[in-house]
């Protein structure tokens, strides 16, 4: 039910994001989903890639501040109201969403979530028969 996400901490300087993306591309690492959050001093690039360990090792060899975390990847229909329904299940269970981002493939949307309590979030997924995606299926998208 979880997938690996790489979080990359970037100085908020011109060209840093392009540098990281070029580094990954040169090694044939495919970015499946990405989001950037920034402040005046630094940014956090969160990415889902086809080979998280390869990407992480590459970044570390190049002295890039990065880490791998497990996140939830929930599948929903790409229809109005499905995100609201899904998030309400977590809210009713008393869980907070630390961050989320999503992407769509055809008629299906994939919500990438990090909550304040992963084990409780996994229970919500199981109890409500929510769809999810694992690393193998993710790489076949």
C-alpha positions in Angstrom: 0.0 0.0 0.0 3.0 2.3 0.2 5.4 3.5 -2.4 8.8 5.1 -2.1 9.0 8.9 -2.5 12.2 10.9 -2.7 12.4 14.2 -1.1 15.2 16.5 -2.3 16.1 19.6 -0.4 17.2 22.4 -2.8 18.8 25.8 -2.2 16.4 28.3 -3.6 18.9 29.3 -6.4 18.4 29.8 -10.1 18.9 26.5 -12.0 19.0 24.1 -9.1 15.8 22.3 -10.1 16.9 22.0 -13.7 20.2 20.6 -12.5 18.5 17.8 -10.5 16.0 17.0 -13.3 18.8 16.8 -15.8 20.9 14.5 -13.5 17.9 12.1 -13.2 17.1 12.2 -16.9 20.7 11.5 -17.9 20.5 8.2 -15.9 17.1 7.3 -17.5 15.2 7.7 -14.3 11.6 8.4 -15.2 9.7 10.9 -13.0 6.1 9.6 -12.6 4.9 12.4 -10.3 6.4 15.5 -8.7 5.6 18.4 -6.5 7.7 21.4 -5.3 7.2 23.4 -2.1 9.4 26.3 -1.5 10.2 29.0 1.0 12.5 32.0 0.5 15.6 29.9 1.5 15.0 26.4 0.2 12.6 24.2 -1.7 11.6 20.6 -1.3 11.1 18.6 -4.5 9.1 15.4 -3.9 9.2 12.9 -6.7 7.9 9.4 -7.4 10.2 7.7 -9.9 10.5 4.3 -11.7 13.6 3.3 -9.6 13.7 5.1 -6.2 16.8 3.4 -5.0 18.8 4.2 -8.2 17.7 7.8 -8.0 18.5 8.1 -4.3 22.0 6.5 -4.8 22.7 8.9 -7.7 21.6 11.9 -5.7 23.8 10.9 -2.8 26.8 10.3 -5.0 26.4 13.9 -6.2 26.1 15.3 -2.7 22.4 16.2 -3.0 20.5 16.3 0.3 17.7 13.7 -0.2 15.9 11.0 1.6 13.4 8.2 0.8 10.1 8.0 2.6 7.1 5.7 2.3 3.9 7.4 1.2 0.4 6.1 0.5 -0.7 5.9 -3.1 -4.5 5.6 -3.2 -6.4 5.1 -6.4 -9.7 6.8 -7.2 -11.9 7.5 -10.2 -11.1 10.7 -11.9 -14.5 12.2 -11.1 -15.8 15.2 -9.2 -16.1 14.5 -5.5 -13.9 11.5 -5.2 -11.1 13.4 -3.5 -13.5 14.9 -1.0 -15.0 11.5 -0.2 -11.5 9.9 0.2 -10.2 12.7 2.4 -13.3 12.6 4.6 -12.6 9.0 5.5 -9.2 10.1 6.9 -10.8 13.1 8.7 -13.5 11.0 10.3 -10.7 8.7 11.6 -9.0 11.7 13.2 -6.0 11.8 10.8 -4.3 14.8 9.5 -2.9 15.0 6.0 0.6 16.4 6.2 0.8 16.8 2.4 -0.7 15.4 -0.8 -0.3 15.6 -4.5 -1.9 13.6 -7.3 -1.7 12.6 -10.9 -4.1 10.9 -13.3 -3.7 8.1 -15.8 -6.7 7.8 -18.0 -9.8 7.5 -15.9 -7.9 6.8 -12.7 -6.3 9.3 -10.3 -3.6 8.5 -7.8 -3.4 10.4 -4.6 0.0 10.5 -2.9 -0.5 11.1 0.8 1.5 11.4 3.9 -0.5 11.4 7.2 0.3 12.0 10.8 -0.2 8.3 11.5 0.7 5.8 8.8 -0.6 2.7 10.6 -4.0 4.3 11.3 -4.1 5.5 7.6 -3.5 1.9 6.4 -6.4 0.8 8.6 -8.7 3.4 6.9 -7.6 2.1 3.5 -8.4 -1.5 4.4 -11.6 -0.8 6.4 -13.0 1.3 3.5 -11.7 -1.0 0.7 -9.9 1.9 -0.9 -7.9 1.1 -4.0 -4.2 1.6 -3.8 -1.1 1.1 -6.0 2.2 -0.6 -5.1 5.7 -0.2 -6.5 5.2 -2.9 -9.2 2.0 -1.4 -10.6 3.4 2.1 -10.3 6.3 1.2 -12.6 4.0 -0.2 -15.2 2.1 3.1 -15.7 
